[in-house]
């Protein structure tokens, strides 16, 4: 699989990575054996980047990755985790003392001495502008507790603020065919600054797979069920903030565009390739619930160029069906 340099980390990573929110059982139950098989299949398919967080299953996702790494010590994978969502979301909680506690817990969960990449996990907007926050993160780098740091953001403005800081190695942002705003300023700014872009929610929580209908039911523990109204966290994380029925209609049209491509690809693979084929993207982090899905996601990194006609048609679909409801919100 193609590799790219992950921003200021200077690490080569696969253009298709793996998001591991689902290993924390926040998308329905995933057993330990299923989790380990999924990680193994991803690596076998060429994936060299895992993204996790300390709150995914209250650390379960990190622990599953840690167990996999311990059982496969020869595997070369960059692991990015996130911190900051274990406390009340006020800027006062983003301190060096808390950073040390959170990173120590993640190091124990992952079974490693130094974290490859730590990202602030969508903190309050003011946090991105506080000098002391970046000073604290620099201190952790100096202490060799973390190798690099970045941010995971909700809005494009937050991304641009973080990109302006010299120590920011990466920015993780929602970017997919139903969320095009990062194309305007964020991707160009990151590319110019040498900051890596990690694209999350690449399938709009599965909408772009084309597999859902109005009758699809999600498990009670699945955020696509309990967070549609944003009662648990930012609604932009669930279906990219797109109204479900609107998303179903737009996804059907996206699937019809994929069917016209001159090569074989599933809608999910085309959606992943659409992101990966933007040169400012470092890696895309789809989740997977099965070995077959993990393998199919990785194969998206090897698709031929989608072409201008497809790209233009996606942009037109977004402008017509999606833009009015999401573009100015994030």
C-alpha distance (Angstrom), angle and dihedral (degrees) to the residues before:
residue distance angle dihedral
X1 . . .
X2 3.78 . .
X3 3.80 114.8 .
X4 3.78 128.7 -154.9
X5 3.78 133.7 -170.4
X6 3.80 111.0 -97.9
X7 3.78 99.4 -129.9
X8 3.77 117.4 -96.8
X9 3.80 92.3 -9.6
X10 3.83 85.4 77.3
X11 3.82 87.8 -148.0
X12 3.81 120.7 137.8
X13 3.80 111.1 -127.0
X14 3.78 134.7 175.6
X15 3.80 114.1 -93.9
X16 3.81 87.3 -127.8
X17 3.79 111.4 51.1
X18 3.79 131.8 169.9
X19 3.77 127.8 -101.6
X20 3.80 110.7 -152.3
X21 3.79 104.7 -165.9
X22 3.81 86.9 115.4
X23 3.82 91.5 60.6
X24 3.79 87.1 67.9
X25 3.83 88.4 61.6
X26 3.80 93.1 -114.7
X27 3.82 90.0 128.3
X28 3.80 94.9 47.1
X29 3.78 127.6 -64.7
X30 3.81 120.5 -39.0
X31 3.81 115.8 -177.9
X32 3.80 122.7 -135.5
X33 3.79 92.2 -109.8
X34 3.81 91.0 49.5
X35 3.80 90.3 49.1
X36 3.80 93.6 50.8
X37 3.81 92.6 45.2
X38 3.79 89.8 50.9
X39 3.80 93.1 51.1
X40 3.79 91.0 47.4
X41 3.80 93.5 48.8
X42 3.79 91.0 49.6
X43 3.80 92.3 53.3
X44 3.80 91.2 45.9
X45 3.81 87.9 54.1
X46 3.80 92.0 54.5
X47 3.81 102.7 -92.7
X48 3.81 112.7 147.7
X49 3.81 101.2 168.5
X50 3.81 127.8 73.1
X51 3.80 122.6 -176.3
X52 3.80 120.6 -160.3
X53 3.82 140.8 148.9
X54 3.77 137.9 -142.3
X55 3.82 91.3 -116.1
X56 3.80 97.8 52.2
X57 3.78 99.0 112.2
X58 3.83 88.0 -18.4
X59 3.80 89.2 -70.1
X60 3.81 99.2 -32.6
X61 3.79 93.4 116.7
X62 3.82 91.4 52.6
X63 3.79 90.2 47.0
X64 3.80 92.5 52.2
X65 3.80 90.5 51.5
X66 3.81 90.2 46.0
X67 3.78 91.2 53.0
X68 3.80 91.3 48.0
X69 3.80 91.9 50.8
X70 3.81 91.5 47.8
X71 3.79 91.1 51.6
X72 3.81 92.3 45.0
X73 3.83 105.2 38.4
X74 3.81 92.8 163.2
X75 3.81 92.1 61.5
X76 3.80 114.4 108.6
X77 3.79 107.0 -149.7
X78 3.80 130.1 150.2
X79 3.80 109.4 -134.9
X80 3.78 120.4 -158.5
X81 3.77 119.9 -169.5
X82 3.79 133.0 -179.2
X83 3.79 134.2 -137.4
X84 3.78 141.1 -171.7
X85 3.79 106.2 66.7
X86 3.79 96.4 93.5
X87 3.81 93.4 82.1
X88 3.79 138.8 46.7
X89 3.78 108.9 -64.3
X90 3.79 100.4 -112.8
X91 3.82 124.8 123.1
X92 3.81 91.2 -120.5
X93 3.80 90.1 71.4
X94 3.80 93.5 60.6
X95 3.81 96.4 90.0
X96 3.78 136.5 137.3
X97 3.81 90.1 -111.3
X98 3.79 92.0 56.1
X99 3.79 92.5 41.7
X100 3.80 89.4 55.9
X101 3.79 92.1 49.3
X102 3.79 93.7 47.1
X103 3.79 95.3 46.4
X104 3.81 91.4 46.1
X105 3.81 89.1 55.0
X106 3.81 92.1 48.4
X107 3.80 91.5 48.2
X108 3.81 89.3 53.6
X109 3.79 92.1 47.0
X110 3.79 92.3 49.1
X111 3.80 94.8 38.9
X112 3.80 94.2 -129.7
X113 3.80 133.9 119.5
X114 3.80 98.4 -140.7
X115 3.78 125.6 33.2
X116 3.81 113.7 -132.5
X117 3.80 94.8 -144.3
X118 3.80 131.5 -2.0
X119 3.79 119.8 -166.8
X120 3.77 128.5 -166.2
X121 3.80 102.6 -117.4
X122 3.81 106.6 -125.6
X123 3.82 95.1 -60.3
X124 3.82 125.4 -173.8
X125 3.79 110.2 -63.1
X126 3.82 93.9 -112.1
X127 3.81 90.6 61.7
X128 3.80 92.1 71.2
X129 3.81 90.0 63.5
X130 3.82 100.1 46.7
X131 3.81 114.6 108.0
X132 3.81 92.2 -157.0
X133 3.81 90.7 60.1
X134 3.79 91.9 58.5
X135 3.81 90.8 41.7
X136 3.80 88.9 55.6
X137 3.79 92.1 48.9
X138 3.81 90.2 48.6
X139 3.80 87.9 52.7
X140 3.81 91.0 56.2
X141 3.80 89.4 51.6
X142 3.82 90.3 49.6
X143 3.81 89.5 50.0
X144 3.83 89.8 52.3
X145 3.79 91.5 -122.9
X146 3.79 91.6 120.5
X147 3.79 129.4 22.0
X148 3.79 97.1 -153.3
X149 3.79 141.5 -4.5
X150 3.75 137.0 -147.4
X151 3.78 141.3 156.1
X152 3.76 138.5 -107.1
X153 3.77 110.0 -145.8
X154 3.78 141.3 -167.7
X155 3.81 98.8 -156.2
X156 3.77 138.4 41.4
X157 3.80 91.0 -125.4
X158 3.81 90.2 57.2
X159 3.80 89.4 50.4
X160 3.80 92.8 52.1
X161 3.81 91.5 49.5
X162 3.80 91.4 52.4
X163 3.80 93.5 44.9
X164 3.80 89.2 58.6
X165 3.84 90.8 63.1
X166 3.79 114.6 92.1
X167 3.82 94.8 -139.4
X168 3.80 97.0 52.6
X169 3.79 106.9 110.4
X170 3.80 99.3 176.9
X171 3.77 144.1 9.2
X172 3.78 121.4 -151.0
X173 3.80 113.7 -156.1
X174 3.79 140.1 162.3
X175 3.78 106.9 -98.7
X176 3.78 126.1 161.2
X177 3.79 141.9 121.9
X178 3.82 88.9 -73.6
X179 3.82 94.6 47.8
X180 3.79 110.7 50.5
X181 3.80 103.1 152.8
X182 3.86 94.7 99.5
X183 3.81 87.6 67.3
X184 3.80 90.9 69.6
X185 3.81 101.9 61.4
X186 3.81 113.7 -21.3
X187 3.79 100.2 65.9
X188 3.83 94.2 44.5
X189 3.83 91.8 46.8
X190 3.79 93.1 48.2
X191 3.79 92.3 47.5
X192 3.81 91.6 50.5
X193 3.81 92.3 48.3
X194 3.81 96.3 44.2
X195 3.81 91.9 -117.1
X196 3.78 116.6 148.4
X197 3.80 120.6 -122.2
X198 3.79 119.0 -144.2
X199 3.80 109.7 -166.7
X200 3.78 113.4 -146.9
X201 3.82 132.8 -175.5
X202 3.81 86.4 28.9
X203 3.80 94.6 166.6
X204 3.82 95.7 42.4
X205 3.82 89.4 -110.5
X206 3.79 89.8 -49.0
X207 3.80 99.4 -47.7
X208 3.79 91.7 115.3
X209 3.79 91.2 55.9
X210 3.80 86.5 75.9
X211 3.80 90.4 -137.3
X212 3.80 100.2 111.3
X213 3.78 129.3 87.5
X214 3.79 134.6 -177.5
X215 3.81 87.6 -91.3
X216 3.82 96.8 52.3
X217 3.81 111.7 124.7
X218 3.81 123.4 -154.0
X219 3.79 126.2 -156.0
X220 3.78 118.7 -95.4
X221 3.82 90.7 -112.5
X222 3.82 92.3 50.3
X223 3.82 114.4 103.8
X224 3.80 88.6 -141.6
X225 3.79 83.9 70.5
X226 3.80 106.0 35.0
X227 3.83 100.2 34.6
X228 3.80 103.8 46.4
X229 3.79 89.0 110.6
X230 3.82 94.5 43.1
X231 3.79 93.2 -113.0
X232 3.83 93.6 136.3
X233 3.83 101.9 36.0
X234 3.80 140.1 -25.2
X235 3.79 107.3 -33.2
X236 3.80 88.4 -140.6
X237 3.81 87.6 77.0
X238 3.82 91.9 62.0
X239 3.82 114.7 70.4
X240 3.85 85.3 -19.5
X241 3.78 87.5 -76.8
X242 3.81 92.0 -64.8
X243 3.79 117.3 140.0
X244 3.80 105.8 -104.4
X245 3.80 97.9 -124.8
X246 3.80 91.2 46.0
X247 3.78 89.1 49.1
X248 3.80 92.5 51.7
X249 3.80 91.5 54.1
X250 3.80 93.6 45.6
X251 3.81 91.8 46.1
X252 3.80 90.4 54.7
X253 3.79 89.3 54.9
X254 3.81 90.8 46.8
X255 3.81 89.1 53.2
X256 3.80 90.3 51.9
X257 3.81 89.4 54.2
X258 3.81 90.2 51.6
X259 3.80 90.6 51.5
X260 3.82 88.7 61.4
X261 3.81 95.0 56.3
X262 3.82 114.7 115.2
X263 3.81 91.2 -122.4
X264 3.78 135.6 47.1
X265 3.80 118.6 -89.2
X266 3.76 136.3 141.8
X267 3.81 118.2 -120.8
X268 3.81 89.4 -108.1
X269 3.80 92.2 52.2
X270 3.79 92.0 47.9
X271 3.82 90.5 49.1
X272 3.80 90.6 52.6
X273 3.80 92.7 45.1
X274 3.81 90.1 48.9
X275 3.82 87.6 62.0
X276 3.79 98.1 38.2
X277 3.79 92.7 51.5
X278 3.80 91.3 64.6
X279 3.83 102.2 95.7
X280 3.82 94.7 -142.0
X281 3.81 90.8 63.3
X282 3.80 115.3 97.6
X283 3.80 98.4 -172.9
X284 3.79 140.9 -16.2
X285 3.81 119.3 -137.6
X286 3.80 113.5 -154.7
X287 3.77 117.5 172.0
X288 3.79 123.0 -128.7
X289 3.78 134.0 -159.4
X290 3.82 98.1 -167.8
X291 3.79 141.9 30.5
X292 3.80 90.6 -111.1
X293 3.79 91.7 53.5
X294 3.81 92.4 47.5
X295 3.80 90.7 51.8
X296 3.79 92.6 47.9
X297 3.81 91.6 49.6
X298 3.79 91.9 51.5
X299 3.79 91.0 49.8
X300 3.81 88.6 61.6
X301 3.79 87.4 72.8
X302 3.79 89.7 67.0
X303 3.81 100.0 49.6
X304 3.83 119.6 122.3
X305 3.78 119.5 -106.8
X306 3.80 110.7 -65.9
X307 3.80 91.9 -141.1
X308 3.78 135.8 -134.6
X309 3.81 94.7 -80.8
X310 3.79 92.0 59.3
X311 3.80 93.4 42.5
X312 3.81 91.6 50.5
X313 3.79 91.9 47.7
X314 3.81 90.9 52.7
X315 3.79 90.6 50.8
X316 3.81 90.6 50.2
X317 3.81 91.2 49.7
X318 3.79 90.5 51.2
X319 3.79 93.0 48.4
X320 3.78 92.5 49.4
X321 3.81 103.0 40.6
X322 3.81 110.9 16.8
X323 3.79 114.6 22.7
X324 3.80 99.2 78.8
X325 3.81 93.2 57.7
X326 3.82 102.0 42.7
X327 3.79 113.6 15.5
X328 3.80 99.6 84.3
X329 3.82 96.1 36.2
X330 3.79 99.1 67.3
